[in-house]
Amino acid sequence: MLKIRFWPALITCAATLIAIALGFWQRDRTHQKAALQKRLLQYQNAAPIPVTAAPLPLRDVAYHRVRARGRWMPEYTVYLDNRPYHDQPGFYVLMALALNHGSSYALVNRGWLPRHAAQRARILPYQTPAGEIEIKGIARPDAGRAFELGAGGSAPQLRIRQNLDIAAYQKETGLSLQPVVIWQTGNANDGLIRDWPPATAGIERNLGYMVQWWGIAVAIALCGLYGAYRAAR
C-alpha cells in the first residue's frame, strides 16, 4: 500500500497550488498586455494629435502619434548619457520646444548622438534650426530610464545626466511643460539618429513567467510527493 506522510504532502500541495495560481496571474497579465499592445498599434496608425499650449492629460496622449509647432530652446538642452545604439556609446538629446510663443513648452527627445571617443563630456556637432518649425513624434511618459546608483548622475544644473524626470525638470527650470516627452520621428538632416525601439507591452516576459511558474509547480509536486513517500517508507 502506498504511504505518504501527511504534513510533507500537505506542504507540497500548498506550494504547488501557489505556483499554479502565480502562473494563472501571469496569464491574466499577458491578456491585459495583449489588449494594450493592440491599442499601441492603433495609436501608431492613427492621425497625429496636435500638441499646443493647452494642457494635455498624459492618459489622453501617451504613446499616440503627435505633432507640435514651436521653436527650439537650445539653452534648455540636456544630454542623457549611457544610451547605446548598435553597441556604440552615445547620448539622447533632450531639448525644450516653445509652444505658442513660449506660453507652454514640450520636452522633445530629438534623437541619438554618438559620444566623442576620447573626451566623454565633449558634445559632437548637430544642427538646431532657428525659427518656428513643426515636428512629429511619439508621446511617451518619459525619455527612457537607464540604470543609476543614487541620483548623483541626474542632479540639477548638469548638462550631461543619467536620467531626467519631467516634473523635477519643470521645477528646476520654471518652464510650464506638457506631461510627456515627444520622441521625434522622421529625418530632419540635423545629424541625429531617430531609430527608436518600438513601444511594446512586454507580453513575452509575462509568457515566460507563466511557463516558469507552472514548471515550478510540476517540479514541486513531483519532488515533494516523492520525498513524502520516501519519508513514509
C-alpha positions in Angstrom: 0.0 0.0 0.0 1.3 3.5 -0.9 2.1 5.5 2.2 2.8 9.2 2.2 3.4 11.4 5.2 0.6 13.9 5.8 2.4 17.1 6.6 5.1 17.0 3.9 2.4 16.1 1.4 0.2 19.0 2.6 3.0 21.5 2.3 3.8 20.2 -1.2 0.2 20.6 -2.3 0.0 24.1 -0.9 3.3 25.2 -2.6 2.1 23.6 -5.8 -1.2 25.4 -5.7 0.5 28.7 -5.0 2.8 28.2 -8.0 -0.1 27.3 -10.2 -2.0 30.4 -9.1 1.0 32.6 -9.9 1.1 31.1 -13.3 -2.6 32.0 -13.9 -1.9 35.5 -12.6 0.9 35.9 -15.2 -1.5 34.5 -17.9 -4.0 37.2 -16.9 -1.3 39.8 -17.1 -0.5 38.5 -20.6 -4.1 39.0 -21.7 -4.1 42.5 -20.3 -0.9 43.4 -22.1 -2.1 41.9 -25.3 -5.0 44.3 -25.2 -2.6 47.2 -24.5 -0.4 46.0 -27.4 -3.4 46.2 -29.7 -4.1 49.7 -28.6 -0.5 50.7 -29.1 -0.7 49.5 -32.7 -3.9 51.5 -33.2 -2.2 54.6 -31.8 0.7 54.2 -34.2 -1.6 54.1 -37.2 -3.9 57.0 -36.1 -3.7 60.6 -37.2 -1.3 62.6 -35.1 -2.7 64.6 -32.1 -1.7 68.3 -32.1 0.3 69.4 -29.0 -0.4 73.0 -28.3 -0.1 75.3 -25.3 -3.3 73.9 -23.8 -2.6 71.3 -21.0 -2.8 67.8 -22.4 -3.5 65.0 -19.9 -1.0 62.1 -20.1 -3.7 59.5 -20.3 -5.1 61.1 -23.5 -1.9 61.2 -25.4 0.6 58.6 -24.1 2.0 56.5 -26.9 0.0 58.4 -29.5 1.5 60.0 -32.6 1.6 63.7 -32.1 2.7 66.9 -33.9 3.8 70.2 -32.5 4.8 73.6 -33.8 7.2 75.9 -32.0 10.8 77.0 -31.7 13.8 75.2 -30.2 15.2 76.4 -26.8 18.8 75.2 -27.0 19.6 76.8 -23.6 17.4 74.1 -22.0 19.2 71.1 -23.6 20.0 68.0 -21.5 22.1 65.1 -22.8 21.1 61.7 -21.3 24.2 59.5 -21.0 24.7 55.8 -21.4 22.3 55.4 -24.3 24.0 52.9 -26.6 23.0 52.5 -30.3 24.3 49.3 -32.1 26.7 48.9 -29.2 28.1 52.4 -29.7 28.0 54.7 -26.7 26.1 58.0 -27.0 23.5 60.4 -25.7 19.8 61.2 -26.1 19.5 64.9 -26.9 16.6 66.4 -25.0 15.6 69.9 -25.8 12.6 72.1 -24.9 10.3 73.2 -27.6 8.5 76.6 -27.0 4.8 76.3 -28.0 2.6 79.2 -28.8 5.4 81.9 -28.4 6.6 80.4 -25.2 3.5 80.2 -23.0 3.9 76.5 -22.8 6.7 74.0 -23.6 7.3 70.4 -24.5 10.3 68.3 -23.9 11.5 66.6 -27.1 13.8 63.7 -27.4 15.4 64.9 -30.7 17.5 61.8 -31.3 20.7 59.9 -30.6 24.1 61.4 -30.8 27.4 59.4 -30.6 29.8 60.2 -27.8 33.3 61.5 -28.6 35.7 58.7 -28.5 38.4 60.5 -26.4 36.5 63.2 -24.5 33.5 61.9 -22.6 32.0 65.3 -21.9 32.5 66.7 -25.4 29.3 67.0 -27.5 29.7 66.4 -31.2 28.1 68.9 -33.5 24.5 68.7 -34.7 22.0 71.1 -36.2 19.3 73.1 -34.4 17.0 75.0 -36.8 16.1 78.6 -35.9 12.6 80.0 -36.1 9.3 78.2 -36.0 9.3 74.5 -37.0 6.9 71.6 -37.0 7.9 68.2 -35.6 6.2 64.9 -35.4 6.8 62.1 -33.0 5.5 59.7 -30.4 4.4 60.9 -27.0 5.8 58.9 -24.2 5.6 59.3 -20.4 9.4 59.8 -20.1 12.7 59.9 -22.0 13.6 56.4 -21.1 15.5 55.3 -18.0 19.0 54.0 -17.6 20.3 52.1 -14.5 21.6 54.6 -11.9 23.1 54.2 -8.5 21.5 57.0 -6.4 20.7 60.3 -8.1 24.2 61.8 -8.4 24.2 61.4 -12.2 20.9 63.3 -12.6 21.5 66.3 -10.3 20.0 69.7 -11.4 22.2 72.0 -13.5 24.2 69.1 -15.0 24.2 69.3 -18.8 25.0 65.6 -19.1 22.8 63.4 -16.9 21.8 59.9 -16.5 18.0 60.4 -16.3 15.5 63.2 -16.3 12.2 63.5 -14.6 9.7 65.8 -16.2 8.2 67.2 -13.0 11.6 67.8 -11.5 12.9 69.5 -14.6 9.8 71.7 -14.7 10.5 72.8 -11.1 14.2 73.3 -11.9 13.7 75.5 -15.0 10.3 77.1 -14.2 9.0 76.1 -17.6 5.4 75.1 -18.0 5.9 71.6 -19.5 3.5 69.2 -21.1 3.5 65.9 -19.1 5.0 63.9 -22.0 8.3 63.6 -23.8 7.9 63.8 -27.6 10.2 61.2 -29.2 10.8 63.0 -32.5 10.5 60.9 -35.7 11.5 61.4 -39.3 14.7 62.6 -40.9 15.4 66.2 -40.3 19.0 66.1 -41.7 20.3 67.5 -38.4 23.0 64.9 -37.6 20.8 63.0 -35.1 19.6 59.4 -35.4 16.0 58.5 -34.6 15.9 54.8 -34.9 13.7 54.3 -31.8 12.8 50.9 -30.5 9.1 50.3 -30.8 6.9 50.7 -27.8 5.8 47.3 -26.6 3.7 45.9 -23.7 6.2 43.2 -22.8 4.0 40.3 -23.4 6.9 37.9 -23.9 8.2 38.4 -20.4 4.8 37.5 -18.8 4.5 34.4 -21.0 7.9 33.4 -19.8 7.0 33.9 -16.2 3.8 31.9 -16.7 5.6 28.9 -18.1 8.2 29.2 -15.4 5.7 29.2 -12.6 3.8 26.2 -14.0 7.1 24.4 -14.5 8.0 25.1 -10.8 4.5 23.8 -9.8 5.3 20.5 -11.6 8.7 20.2 -10.1 7.4 20.9 -6.6 4.6 18.3 -7.0 6.9 15.6 -8.3 9.8 16.2 -5.9 7.7 16.9 -2.8 5.4 13.9 -3.2 8.3 11.6 -3.9 10.1 13.0 -0.8 7.0 12.5 1.3 6.7 8.9 0.0 10.4 8.2 0.8 10.0 9.7 4.3 7.0 7.5 5.0 8.9 4.4 4.0 
